[in-house]
Amino acid sequence: MRIKAGDEVVVLCGDDASETPKKVTRIVQGGKKIVVEGVNRVWKHVKRGHPKSPQGGRLSMEMPIDTSNVLLYCANCRRGVRVGYKYTNDGVKYRCCRKCNANLGTIGKPRPQYAKKG
């Protein structure tokens, strides 16, 4: 998966597009959509007696956006970058920045078939 919950991303298009990194709060629809903190906020009208709002009214909440509208943020480059994948000498797969080859976090557990021999 290209983007995980807790990652910092840069929003590319829409009303909330900016160069400042925002945090991903959750993944929706198997990785096709993500919910980003403070992006795509809408008002939801809630009836009285709802657990979140017993008196009723309007709740401001974040809605999902497509993953194609964001880029993963690289702290080295200080901008949104494309993501590549590599393996360490132990066989652990990790995401890397396409510009500076910085490590952007591991993806899975070690796989012996991808470990370097010798």
ABEGO torsion letter per residue (X at the ends): XABBBGBBBBBABEAABBABBBBBABBBGGGABBBBBGBGBBBBBBBBGBAABAAEEBBBBBBBBBAAABBBBBAAAGBBBBBBBBBBAAGBBBBBBAAAGBBAEBABBBBAAABBBX
